[in-house]
Amino acid sequence: MSRRQLLAALRSRTAESYRVQRRLYHELSFARTGAPEKVLEYHHCSPIQSEPSGVRNSNSVLCIEVHHVPWNPADANTVQGTYPSPYSELSPYRQIHSSEFFPQRSVAGSEGYGRIVQCGGPLWLPLDAVLPIQRGTELFVEDDVTSAAVATLFQLGGTALRMLTDFVKLKPGSTVIQNAGNSGVGILVSQLAKLINKNVAVVSVVRRSSRSPKAVAELTEYLTGTAKADLVLFEEDLIDNRDAIQAAKSQIEAFGTPVLALNALGGASSSVLLQLLDTEGYLVTYGGMSKQPIYAATSQLIFKNIKLSGYWNSRWMVRHCTAVKSAVMSELVDAYLDKKLILPSVKAFGLSDFQAAIQHTATQSHAAIRSKAVFDCREL
Ligand SMILES: NC(=O)c1ccc[n+]([C@@H]2O[C@H](COP(=O)([O-])OP(=O)(O)OC[C@H]3O[C@@H](n4cnc5c(N)ncnc54)[C@H](OP(=O)(O)O)[C@@H]3O)[C@@H](O)[C@H]2O)c1
């Protein structure tokens, strides 16, 4: 049975069993920018007395009960006031998720996964699963409805997929190198590269940080197993060490010199990627977790003609129509449903337990395998 047939069958079943169980609303929001642990507040109204304008008597509105919402680095940066909006050229730091129920506040978070609880038109049925994307929604049927990790699919997977396809045409024998290979984006990069072509190799550079030798071994096994990286290198060995870079080049030669480097960190880590990148290669920067600039040697730009580019998924979404975004989403959802894509580990927290979620995120550099904090929004 195809996924679409399965969807049709499930729709008829869920339509019979549908009932709205809750009409509750709560949010994590902020009235001023600053450190998330200081400025975020939890608010709720229970049960909802008034719904957002336009919901009642409208045939075109979907009511979605949000199940899970990830806490991504960009969500923290938005609360800090350092993350721009792709919608506004004039006022780049304008907040875009203003609260319907608590005026003067902005709602934290930017993506998630939910289920329809009320809908007007015939295209949707109650209990359909949705992944809202900017100015559109993607529907899918999920076998394991309890999986919170699916909430991370669009930002992490979309970013990984676009970076692997928009800059260089990867062919059998191509090699991709990335830092933060253990990040949410990083583990999807290494898996999606193999789905693009099983003969594309991925070198994942990670840091040992304060991990124990046992945790480092577990991380390496995870990256080469579940995440499908071909080679794992540690940036502490490579930074400012010409001999180690030469040794890494020899190791990587077995796969081919990298044509694409994906940089989530900046600073010394991005210099390592530049040294290992092939002539005419691309360094695509999508994050700056080290908060350090990127240093490129003059010779890398002149003689190796390396191109430095950036990728911002929010801008990509604003610039593309719903059909194109939906196609990307379908590709990711299909890979996930076909069990070809393992999503990053997550740990769920109640929305009111946000301090614990922030604390959890801050401790992940010690963990063998990172797990992303995800808010379970279903319980008050
Ligand atoms: N441009 C876009 O459209 C886009 C979209 C999605 C994500 N991003 C960006 O991509 C990056 C990764 O996001 P994610 O959600 O996948 O991350 P994540 O799962 O939270 O993982 C964070 C990664 O950053 C590393 N890291 C954190 N602080 C670091 C530091 N000071 N120095 C070196 N490494 C550090 C971590 O390494 P350890 O485990 O060793 O701590 C880990 O590999 C973030 O910068 C995020 O904003 C950009």
The ligand as an SDF file (V2000), in Angstrom:
LIG
                    3D

 48 52  0  0  0  0  0  0  0  0999 V2000
   21.2800   28.8870    8.3850 N   0  0  0  0  0  0  0  0  0  0  0  0
   20.1930   28.1900    8.6550 C   0  0  0  0  0  0  0  0  0  0  0  0
   19.1820   28.2800    7.9660 O   0  0  0  0  0  0  0  0  0  0  0  0
   20.2020   27.2470    9.8180 C   0  0  0  0  0  0  0  0  0  0  0  0
   19.1930   26.3080    9.9950 C   0  0  0  0  0  0  0  0  0  0  0  0
   19.2980   25.4070   11.0700 C   0  0  0  0  0  0  0  0  0  0  0  0
   20.3550   25.5280   11.9530 C   0  0  0  0  0  0  0  0  0  0  0  0
   21.2720   26.5040   11.7500 N   0  0  0  0  0  0  0  0  0  0  0  0
   22.4330   26.6750   12.6190 C   0  0  0  0  0  0  0  0  0  0  0  0
   23.1570   25.4810   12.5670 O   0  0  0  0  0  0  0  0  0  0  0  0
   23.8680   25.3220   13.7680 C   0  0  0  0  0  0  0  0  0  0  0  0
   23.5540   23.9390   14.3160 C   0  0  0  0  0  0  0  0  0  0  0  0
   22.1770   23.9000   14.6740 O   0  0  0  0  0  0  0  0  0  0  0  0
   21.5930   22.5630   15.2970 P   0  0  0  0  0  0  0  0  0  0  0  0
   20.2240   22.8220   15.7580 O   0  0  0  0  0  0  0  0  0  0  0  0
   21.8190   21.4680   14.3500 O   0  0  0  0  0  0  0  0  0  0  0  0
   22.5960   22.4590   16.5430 O   0  0  0  0  0  0  0  0  0  0  0  0
   22.6160   21.4900   17.7930 P   0  0  0  0  0  0  0  0  0  0  0  0
   22.0090   20.1780   17.4640 O   0  0  0  0  0  0  0  0  0  0  0  0
   22.1050   22.2730   18.9340 O   0  0  0  0  0  0  0  0  0  0  0  0
   24.1980   21.2570   17.9460 O   0  0  0  0  0  0  0  0  0  0  0  0
   25.0610   22.3250   18.2290 C   0  0  0  0  0  0  0  0  0  0  0  0
   26.3970   22.0240   17.5870 C   0  0  0  0  0  0  0  0  0  0  0  0
   27.2510   23.1410   17.7350 O   0  0  0  0  0  0  0  0  0  0  0  0
   28.4680   22.7300   18.3910 C   0  0  0  0  0  0  0  0  0  0  0  0
   28.9020   23.8380   19.2270 N   0  0  0  0  0  0  0  0  0  0  0  0
   28.1420   24.5490   20.0600 C   0  0  0  0  0  0  0  0  0  0  0  0
   28.8670   25.5570   20.6080 N   0  0  0  0  0  0  0  0  0  0  0  0
   30.0930   25.4510   20.0770 C   0  0  0  0  0  0  0  0  0  0  0  0
   31.2980   26.1910   20.2470 C   0  0  0  0  0  0  0  0  0  0  0  0
   31.3690   27.2510   21.0610 N   0  0  0  0  0  0  0  0  0  0  0  0
   32.3820   25.8020   19.5660 N   0  0  0  0  0  0  0  0  0  0  0  0
   32.3190   24.7370   18.7480 C   0  0  0  0  0  0  0  0  0  0  0  0
   31.2060   23.9950   18.5580 N   0  0  0  0  0  0  0  0  0  0  0  0
   30.1150   24.3620   19.2210 C   0  0  0  0  0  0  0  0  0  0  0  0
   28.0710   21.5140   19.1890 C   0  0  0  0  0  0  0  0  0  0  0  0
   29.2050   20.7250   19.4730 O   0  0  0  0  0  0  0  0  0  0  0  0
   29.3190   19.9800   20.8960 P   0  0  0  0  0  0  0  0  0  0  0  0
   28.3530   18.8370   20.8660 O   0  0  0  0  0  0  0  0  0  0  0  0
   30.7230   19.5580   20.9790 O   0  0  0  0  0  0  0  0  0  0  0  0
   28.9350   21.0070   21.9230 O   0  0  0  0  0  0  0  0  0  0  0  0
   27.1200   20.8410   18.2100 C   0  0  0  0  0  0  0  0  0  0  0  0
   27.8370   20.1740   17.2030 O   0  0  0  0  0  0  0  0  0  0  0  0
   23.4190   26.4800   14.6760 C   0  0  0  0  0  0  0  0  0  0  0  0
   24.3430   27.5220   14.5590 O   0  0  0  0  0  0  0  0  0  0  0  0
   22.1150   26.8950   14.0720 C   0  0  0  0  0  0  0  0  0  0  0  0
   21.7610   28.2290   14.3500 O   0  0  0  0  0  0  0  0  0  0  0  0
   21.2300   27.3500   10.7050 C   0  0  0  0  0  0  0  0  0  0  0  0
  1  2  1  0
  2  3  2  0
  2  4  1  0
  4  5  1  0
  4 48  2  0
  5  6  2  0
  6  7  1  0
  7  8  2  0
  8  9  1  0
  8 48  1  0
  9 10  1  0
  9 46  1  0
 10 11  1  0
 11 12  1  0
 11 44  1  0
 12 13  1  0
 13 14  1  0
 14 15  2  0
 14 16  1  0
 14 17  1  0
 17 18  1  0
 18 19  2  0
 18 20  1  0
 18 21  1  0
 21 22  1  0
 22 23  1  0
 23 24  1  0
 23 42  1  0
 24 25  1  0
 25 26  1  0
 25 36  1  0
 26 27  1  0
 26 35  1  0
 27 28  2  0
 28 29  1  0
 29 30  1  0
 29 35  2  0
 30 31  1  0
 30 32  2  0
 32 33  1  0
 33 34  2  0
 34 35  1  0
 36 37  1  0
 36 42  1  0
 37 38  1  0
 38 39  2  0
 38 40  1  0
 38 41  1  0
 42 43  1  0
 44 45  1  0
 44 46  1  0
 46 47  1  0
M  CHG  2   8   1  16  -1
M  END
$$$$
